[in-house]
């Protein structure tokens, strides 16, 4: 028989670290490049990120606080998602330092940028995958009671995709070979994906009764 620890989030969890982030995870990292209307390039990781629609492809990330990335996307309507892989973990972590708006994380971390094809923000030159996006919606989240929260959800349609050709095996993207890094729930927890995590399950046929 299961023995549950239960709590109401509004009253606190009573644990050393909030378990919510650990339960909803590991999560892909939204490493978002954006550009201000004055041309300053920003690069920031967001742990609340995911794919939200298939056709057309739409991705989204949430920013807790109205940060430079949200302001830039609101001003220009564009951003680029860059895939974080194991070889980029340390520099990704460096890019989340609280740099002022006039400082580009590309310059601060020494990351090389390369031009995008359809949008103005550049992409991380050594990122194995990048999605160029045009913003479709920005909304401020609300609680159940209707209170406006200091969190902004940014959605964007993917208009161009860049994939390192070494990751296309017989035309199929090899997730395990890419070395994706995912955010965990602890204060400093990350995970990687490798072949040992692969489970193949075909879609079941409909069972007639």
Secondary structure, DSSP 8 states (H G I E B T S, - for coil): --------GGG---SSS-SHHHHS-SEE-EEEEEE-TTS-EEEEEESSEEEEETTTTEEEEEEES--HHHHHHHHHSEEEEE--BGGGHHHHHHTTS---TTS-HHHHHT--EE--SSSSS-EETT-SEEEEEEEEEEEEEE-TT--EEEEEEEEEEEEEEEE-GGGEETTEE-HHHHTBEEE-SSTT-EEE--GGG------------
